[in-house]
Amino acid sequence: MNTQNHPPIEQQLDQALRTLDLDTFHRLGEQADRDDAAREARLNAPEALANAARWYASQGIPVFPLMPGEKKPFPGSRGFKDATTNAEQVRRWWTAHPQANIGIPTGGLFDVIDIDGEQGAISYRELRDTDVIPRIYGKATTGRPCSRHLYIAATGDGNSAGVWPGIDFRGKGGYVVAPPSRTERRYDWEQPLDLAGLKAAAQ
């Protein structure tokens, strides 16, 4: 069945609840549970990191491998300076190290506001309704509670630590860990990356 013209399942659930269509509400809820289970199985599969690395590269986002379960590049590598979109190189890296986390450089198509822990979350709550925080084109949870990566259009600026309490900035010369990498927890997209919007902003 073609569902491309249907609203997201969350909107359908809300509509069913507002109209008291409980049969539809329960059916959609069961479908959402099945979708969530399938997504979890896909992201926990042995090939999940390799597939994600290939997808990023196919979308024009350079990647490079990080140590499994860590944020650090492999010893002897050049870290983010090795990042590439070359499909064959990406395949070789993740064939050799299928559990390698995924690093992506900042300062190209996007920069990242790094919200770290409870103090960062407090700062973000105070700033998010002001014009200090620019438009967000993607939001990812990280390996720590209360932590987020906010993807914004590239500014041309470099890295800055402690721009606000608990908040760092990743720009030129920096990198972040990309979903579905794992450290303490799995990194995950809370708001999918809007590549079209980022590319339009860069023009």
N, C-alpha and C positions, 0 to 999 in steps of 0.2 A: 504494500500500500504506500502510496506517495504521501508523505507527511510534510513536505517542504513548506506548504502554505498554512500549516497549522501553527497556532501560537505555542510557545514553550509549555511544557507540561505543568510548570508551576502556575502559569496563568490559567490553564485549563482547570487545575485543581481549585484555584481561587474562585473561578466562575461557577464551578459546580457547587462549591460550598455556599456561595452567595445566593444561588437559586435553589438551595436545598435539594439538589439532585444527588442524593446520597449514593445511588447505585453507580453513577458515573464517578463520583468522588472516590469510592472504594476501588473501582476498577483502575482508575488512574493512579491511585496510591500504590496498588500492587504492581502496576507497570513501572512506576518510579523506583520501587524497591528492586525490581528485576534489573532495571537499567543501572542502578547504583552497584548492585552485586557484580554485574558484568564489567563495569568500569573498574571496580576494585580488583577483580581477577586479572584484567588486562594490565593494570598498573603494577601488580605484584608478580607478573610473569617474569621468568628469567630474562627474556629478551626486551623487557619494557624500556630499559635505559638506552639500549642500542637503537631501538625503533624511534625513541624520542630524539636522540641525537641526529639520526638521519632526517627526521622530519624538520627539525630546526634548520639544518643545513640546506634542505630542499627549499626552504622559505627565504633563503638568503641571509640567515643568521649564523655567523661563524661560531663554531664550537671547539672545545678542546677537552681532553679527559682530566678528571680529578681523581685522587685516590679514593677507592671504595669506602663509603661511609664518612668521608672527610671533605673539607673545603680546599685542601691543598693540592696543587699540581703534582704530578709524578716527579720524583727526584730525577735530575738530569734533563728535564724538559725545560722549555722556555715559557711555560705557563700560557697566559693569554696571548703572547706573541706567536704561539703556534696555531692559534685558532684559524679554522678554515671552513669553507663550505664545500670543499672537494669531497664528493661522495665516496670515492675509493679510499682516501685517507681516513675519513670517518669510519668506514667499514673496517679498515685494518685496526684502528685503535680499539674499537669496541668488540672486535673478534678476539683480540689479544686480552682485553680486560672487560668482559661483558658486564661486570658490576661497577665499572667506573662511573662516578658521578659526572654530571655535565656542567662544564663551565662555559659561560658566554661573556664576551667582553662588552663593556659599556663604553659610551662615548661615540658610537657609530650611529646606528639607527635610533637608539634610545639611551637614556640615563636611568638610574634607579635611585629612589629615595629609600634608604634602608632603615626601617623602624625596628628597633632592637629592644625587646622585652617590655616590661610593664611601664618603665619610664618613657620609652619611645611611644607607646600606645597613648599615654597621657598627653604627651606633647602633640601627637597627631590629632587627638580629639579637640585640643585647643586651637589647632591651626586649620583643620579641614574645611571650615566654613568661611575662611578668609581667602584673599587672593594670593596668599603666600604659597600655597600648594597649587601647582599648575594642573592642567588637565591630565587625568590618569588614563593611560591606554592599556593597562593590564595590572593585575594585583595578584601576588602569589604569597601563600603562606610559606614559612620557612621551617627549619628544623627545631625552632624554639617556640614555646608558648608566647602569645601576645606579640609575635614578630611578623612583619610583612615586608615584602618588596613592592614598591609602587613604581611602575614603569611609566616614564614620561618621555616626551620628545627630547632628543639630544639638544643640549644647551651650548656645547663647546667648552664647558668648564671641566676642570680636573676633579680629582677626588677631594673630599673634605670630611674630616671626622668631627663629630660633635657640633653640627650646624645648629641643632637644637638639642636639648637634653634627651639622650637616647636615640638620636637620629643622625645617621651618617649619609653622605652623598657619594654615589659612584658614577663617575663620568669618565673622561679620557684617562687612559692608563689604569683602569679598574676592571673588575669583573664581578659577576655574581654566580651563585649556584642556581641552576635552572631545574624546574620540575621535570620529571618525577624523581629527582635525586633524593638520597636519604642521608641524614646525619643522625641527630637524636630522633627526628621524625621525618616523614616524607614531605618534601616540598610539593605544593599542589597549587594549581591555578584556582584562585577564588573568583577572579574576573579574567576571562580569557584574553590573551594578548590581541589587541586590535592592530594587526599589521597594516591593513589598508589605511587606517587613520594615521599611523605613524609615518607611513610613506608619503601620505598627502601633506602632513605637517612638515616634512623634510624638503618639500619642493619650494 
